[in-house]
């Protein structure tokens, strides 16, 4: 009888300890600070992020190309103003908060799991495995938001699209984001979306209604997971390796930390960038109300078709604006995280 009571008390104490561990003010502060830092970093580089997505999916035609970073950013401002720079950023910020929380939490838990047998530090293979699993977990939990964000990013861009039927482009009226109708069953992306569809909820409903239900929000998930796994794995492994080299005791400055993050991000993104292009192509291949001209039977077919039709450079379209956003994104993320965390912990 006494032993049962002792076991029950130990179980209750264990549950309370677990609850206290997760409700620790410091841990909650890290979650909040990480979420705010992620949203801030994405907002700062939103124009470059949107330009990257447009360049990844725009058809290979001479007309209407977004070519060159500065020229494209100026064009975006002239055609859409400040809203054009922020198109899709709201849902991206909404996505990045749980994405970052799940990713970092999973990574830390996996580090504890791999070091539970007495190892003090992870070796490179275990770091890669921890980062890869963390990346897959986070992307699977937030993928529909990423797909909707990609659609919003290209929705108002003046890139040529192909209409599947003669009625694909609706008659322009006061509620339509449109330009003049073009011949040969082509128009621009801006001509096929109504104002009510240029929001997170509106675009989500449009995709579900026109493209076959809820599963349409997960189109391209497998190639995305396959690309995120090596990207996050390399990112974490490279960052921790660079920290060991560039931030020795006594030289652990903010500038050195930022440099480590920027270098790690640049290396991992460059090595895994073709998977990012593949992800975007799979996310837009199912568009019914205005096709961009891409027809793939699956991710493997797309991976073989893109180099054959566009050359190897087709797998790296949009890489330049993507690399340009690494440094300011990492810098903003670290600065915001430290600033918010210090204030939350102090309070």
Buried (B, 14 or more C-beta within 10 A) or exposed (E): EEEEEEEEEEEEEEEEEEEEEEEEEEEEBBBBBBBBBBBBBBBBBBBBBBBBBBBBBBBEEEEBBBEBBEEBBEBBEEEBEEEBBBBBBBBBBBBBBBBBBBBBBBBEEBBEEBEEEEEEEBEEEBBBBBBBBBBBBBBBBBBBBBBBBBBBBBBBBBBBBBBEEEEBBBEBEEEBBBBEEBEEEBBBBBBBBBEEBBBBEBBBEBBBEEBEEEEBBEBBBEBBBBBBBBBBBBBBBBBBBBBEEBBEEEEEEEEBBBBBBBBBBBBBBBBBBBBBBBBBBBBBBBBBBBBBBBEBEEBEEBBEBBEEEBEEEBBBBBBBBBBBBBBBBBBBBBBBBBBBBEEBEEE
